[in-house]
Amino acid sequence: MAAEICCEEAKSMPAASASASAAATAIARRRRRMDMAVSARFAAGALAEEAGAARGGKRQRMTRAGTGAGGAGFRSRWWPRYGVTSVCGRRREMEDAVSIRPDFLPGSTKHHFFAVFDGHGCSHVCTHARTDSHYSWAPSDHPMTNRANTCQVARMCQDRMHELVVDAYRKAAVSGKDTPSSPEWKEVMEKGFAAMDNEATSWAASRRGGEPACRCELRKPARPDHVGSTAVVAVVGPTRVVVANSGDSRAVLCRAGVPVPLSVDHKPDRPDELERIKSAGGRVIYWDGARVLGVLAMSRAIGDGYLKPYVTSEPEVTVTERSDDDECLILASDGLWDVVTNEMACEVVRACFRSNGPPSPRPNGVLPPPAGAGAGAGGGDAVVKGVDKAESDKACADAALLLAKLALARRSADNVSAVVVDLRRLP
């Protein structure tokens, strides 16, 4: 009997030893996790203290700079914060594109470039589909995400428009001035848009017939000269906001709670546009709304070579002096403006600003661009280029996101892209 008991104990000892070893390993693993968590909290606290001290120092420096007389102090406190959302919505293909280029002009005075492009004529010769989950509120497999390619002309504008504006700026001999005059800005924008239109036209003329055809629902043969894009561009400087618009995308400034349109949609039935089209020998035919020759629902755009000269790329340019009452600037494609009024959009942004509190300062107005950002940030087919998600401001990002959700809730049938720029003065 004793031998049997000893044998049973000997058999059970390895199992008990293994169980104790497993328990000890689990305890040690748990202890390591707790140590790591404590270390992480300690590091986070230290970083927060350093950031708080840095912010405090920056705020003091900016306050001191702003107390002096003249425009230097005023300019030192006017650095825009921005957020962006771009969603495919109920369309089968994504034809919008957004470009944000901080501090893009040469010179000591900082100017920031914001643009929304709304392509049409289908996603010709685009490469692989891409989902920009950084800038979309829905998960990558959600039916409302950016699940297709951007229109080729819109993508060209996204990659090149800011560079062409810089070229025009330099050639206009205004790069040595901190504040170019309104006529000079008008000349710069008109030349930049004309150069962009020339590039789109050259691309259409040089495209080879063997390249892939359009992937739209009708599967029609690809016609590069049937592709175009609207363009609304805003250059935000310390004392002025310059807006150039060609098409039916729109820019709206919210000033003291009142929306101030900085662009007017180019619709074919707009009286002055209708007269211009008729003078050029064209016609406006009402086919599911007013359309140039019964085809295009806008009277100005980049590209669309087959409708020239009735459809022109020449932008309308406005130069607006900034004031203490300015709150935000909203740029968006017609997917938003078709279902949301200027007043409603401003109220949405103001509500987001109120819930997020006063604006926070940023060193030099923007964060340093991430590695590899530059002209190709976001990848070759990204819907949003020029910035990384980490650079966006929370209040502005919340506002842009809410505007897109509101447009979809109100049954917008188009792609929806919105950029919100915070123009409030720092406290």
N, C-alpha and C positions, 0 to 999 in steps of 0.2 A: 504493500500500500504506500509506504514511504517513497519507494522508488517511483511509483506512478505519479505521486504528488510532485516530486522533484522534476519529473519529466514534463508535467503540465506547466510548472513554473518556468522551466527552461524554454518551453515553446512560446509562452506568453511574453517573456522578456523582450524578444526582438520587436514584437508588435507594440508593446508599451514604450520601448525606446524610440521607435519610429514616430509614434504619436507625440511623445515629448519633444522630439527634435523638430517636428513640423510646427508644433505650438511655439517653440522658441524662435523658429525662423519667422513665423508670422508676426510675433511680438517685435522682433528686431526690424522687420520691414515696416511695421507700423510706426516704430520709433523713428526710423529714418525719414518717413514721410512727414511726421510731426516736426522733426528738426528742419526739414526743407521748407515746410510751410512757415515756421517761425522766422527762418532766414529770409524768405521771400517777403513776409510782412515787414520785417525790419528794413530790408532794402527799399521797399516801396515807401515806407515812412521817411527814410532818409532822402529819397529822390523827391518826395513831395515837399519836404522842408526846403531842399535846394531850389526846386521850381518855384515855391512860394517866395523865397528870398529873391530869386531872379525876377519874378513878376513884380514884386514890390519895388525893386530897384528900377526896373524898366518903367513902371508907372510913375515913379518919382521923376525920372529923367524926362518923360514925356510931358508931365505937368509943368516942370520948369521950362521946357522948351516952348510950351503953349502960352506962358504968361507974358512973353515979350510982345511988343507991338509989331504990326506988319503981317505979311503972309507966311513967313517961315514957320511960326508956331502953329498957325492954322493948318498948313500942309502936313506938319509932323504928326498930327493926330488923325489924319484921314487915310487910313489903310483899309481896304475892303476885305471883308471875310465873305466866303461864298460856299454854296452847296449846290449839288446837281443831281437830278434823277432823270433817267431816260429809259422808257419801257416800250416794248413792242405793242402792248395793248391787244386789241381785237384784230389787228392786221395780221396777215399771214407772213409778211416780211417786214424787217426793220429797215426803214429808209432814212431815219434821222441820224444826225451826227452832231456832236458837241465838241467844241475846242475851248480850252481855258489855258492861257499862257501868261503867267504872272511876270511882271517886270520885263516886258518883251521889247520895249523901245530903248535905243541907246540914249545915254545921257544921265544926268544926276537925278532928274525928276522921274519918279516911278509912275509908269502907266501899265495898266493890266488889261489884257485882251480876253473878252468873253464873246462867244459866238454860238449860234444854233443854226444848223442847216437841215432843211427838210427836203429830201430828194424825192423825185418822181420819175416815172418811166421804168421802174423795176430795178432789181439789184443786178445790173449787167456786169459781167466779167469780175465779179467779186470771188474771192477764194473760199475759204472754209467758214462755216457758220461759227459764231462765237457768242457765248453768253457772258455779259458783264455783270456778274453778281455783285461787284463792288457798288454799282450804281443802280441796281434794281432791287425793289422791295420784296420781290417774290423769289423763292428758291429756284435753283437752276432747272429743275424739271417742271416748274409751274408753267401753265399755258400762257401766262401773261409776260414771261420774261423775254429778254432780247434774244430771240432764237434764230435770227437770220441775219443776212449781211446788209450793210449799209449801201445805199445807192452809190454808184461809182463816182458821180460828179460831187455828191455830198461828201464823200470820203476824200476826194481831191481837195475840196475846199477846206476840210478839216485839217489836212496835212500842210496846205500851202498858203491859205489866206493870210495868216499872221505874218508870214515871211514876205509876201507881196506888199502888205501894208507897210512893213518896215522899209522895203526897197523904195516905195513911193515916198515915204517920209524922208529918207535920206536924199533922194533926188530932188525933192521940193526945197532943199536947202533950209529946212526948219529944224534939223537935228541939233543945232547949236542953241536953240531957244528952249527955255523951260516951259513956256506957254505959247504955242503957236496960235495964231489968230483963227477965227472961225472960217474965213475963206480958205486959209491954208489947209485946215482940216478937211474941208469939203473937197479940195483938190486931191489931197492924199487918199481919201476914201474912194473917190471916183476912179482914180488911176489904179488903185489896188483891185477894185472890183473888175475893171476893164481887163487888167492883166490876168485875173483869175478866169474870166470868161474866154479870153484868148487861149489859155491853156486847155480849158474844157473843149473848145472847138477844135484845137489841134489834135487832142486825144481822139475825138470822134472821127476826124478825117484820116488819122493814121492807123486806126484799128483794122486789123486783118480780118478778112471774111471768114477764116477758118476758126476763129476763136469761139468759145462756147456761146450758145444762144441764151436768150432770156429764160429765166426759170419761173416766170409768172404763171398764173392760172391758165391763161390762154395759150401759153407755149408758142407765142409768135416769134418770128425770126428777130434776132437782135438788130436794133437800129440805134447805133450810138448817138446820132443826132436827135433822137427822140428822148434823150435823158437830160435831166436838168435838176436844179436845186434852188430853193429859196435861200436867202442868207440875211440874218440879222446879226450885226456886229456891234459890240459896245466897247469903247476904249475908256476905261475909268481912270482918270487922273486925279491929282490932289484938289483941283479947283473946278474941273469940268468933266462932263460925261458926253462923249461923242458917240452918236448912234448912226449907223448906216444900214439901210434896209432895202432889200430887193425881194419882193414876194409878199406872202401873207403870214409869215412869222411876225412876232411883235415884241416890242420893248416898252415896258411901262415903269415909270418912276412913281414911287409912293412918297409923297411930300406932305407932312403934317396930317396923315390919314387920308389924303385926297389923291386919287390916281391921276398921274399926268402922262398921257401917251407920248412917247418919244418917237413913235413911228406910226404910219398909217398904212393899213393893209392895201396892197396893190391888187384890187379886184377889177376884172374887166368892165364891170358896170359902174365903176366909180366915174363920175362925170368927166373929170380931166383925163383919166386914162382911156375912157371910151373915145373921147375926141382925138387923143393922140393915136390910137389904133386906127381910127377911120382916116386920119390925115395920112397915115403911112400906107393906106390902101387895103387894110384888113377889115375884118368884120367880127362882131361879137354875136354869137349864136347862143340862144338859151336852150341848152340841152342838159337837163339835170342841174340847172343853175347857169349863170352867165359864164361862157367859155370863149376864149380866143379861137376863132374858126371852128367853134363847137368842140374843141379838144381840151385846152388847158384852162383850168379854173383860176389862174392868176395871170396878171398882165406883165409882170417882171420876174425874171429868174436868171440864174447863171446856167449856160448851156442852152438846150432846146433850139439848136441851130435851124431846124426845119420850120420854125415859126418866126424867125427874124425877117424883117425888122419890127414886126408887130409886138413881139415879146423882147424887151431890152433888159440888159443887165445893169443899166445905170441906176445907182442907188439914190434914194432921198436921204440927205444927211442933215441931222440936227445937232447943234452944239448947245448944251445946257449948263449954265453956271450952277455949281453946287451951293447948297445953303445949309444952315444949321437944322432946318426942318426936314431934310432928306432922311428917309428911313431905309428904303431898299430899292433895288432895281431888279425887275423880273424880265428875263428873256425866255420865250417859249415858242414852240411850234404851234401850228393851228390846231393840233390835237387837243391842246388845252383851251385855246381861245374860242373854239367853236362851241364850247359848252360852259365856259366859266367867264364871267364878266370881269372887267378890269377892277371894279370895286370889290368883288368877291375875292379875287386873287390877293389884293392888298390886305383885306381883312384876315385872310388865312395866314399870311406871312406875319402880320402884326401880332396875331394871337400866339404864333410860335415864338416870336421874340419875347412876348410878355412871359410866357411860361418858362423860358430859358434864362431870364434875367438880363442884366445889362451886358453889353458886348465886352469881350475880353481882348486885351491888346495882343498884338503879334509882333515879334521882332522884325523890323523892316517891312512890315505889312504882310509877308508871306513866310511860310516855312521853307527851309531849304529843299530843293527838289530831290526826290529819292534817286538812288543809283539807277542809271539807265532811263531816267524820265525823258527830259528833252522832247524832241519832236516825236519820238516813237513811244511815249509812255502809254501803257495800256495795251500794247501789241498792235500788230499791223491792221487788224480789223476791229479794234475796240470802238465802241460807240462813243466813249468819252476819251479824249486825248489831251495831254499836256500836263495833267496833275495826277496825283495818287489820292486814293480815298482818305488817307491819313491827313491830307492837307485841308480837307473840307471842314467848315465850321459847323458845330452841332446844330445850332439854331437854324442856320441856313439850310443844312441838309434835311432837317426835320420839315422845314417849310416846303422845300422842293418835293420831298416825298409825299407830303400831304396834298400838294397841288395835283400830283399825278394820280393819287388815289381818288381825289375828288373828281377829276376828269373821267376816270374809268367808271366811277359810281354814277356819274351823270350820262353814261352810255356814249362816251366818245368812241368813234369808230376808227380813229387814226392812231398812229404812233404818238406818244406824248413825251416831250422832252422839255425840262424846265431848269433854268439856272436862276438862283436867287443870290444877289449880292447885297451884303449888309453895308449900308452907307451911314449908319448912325455914328455920331461923334462919340469918342471914348469918354467915359466919365472922368 
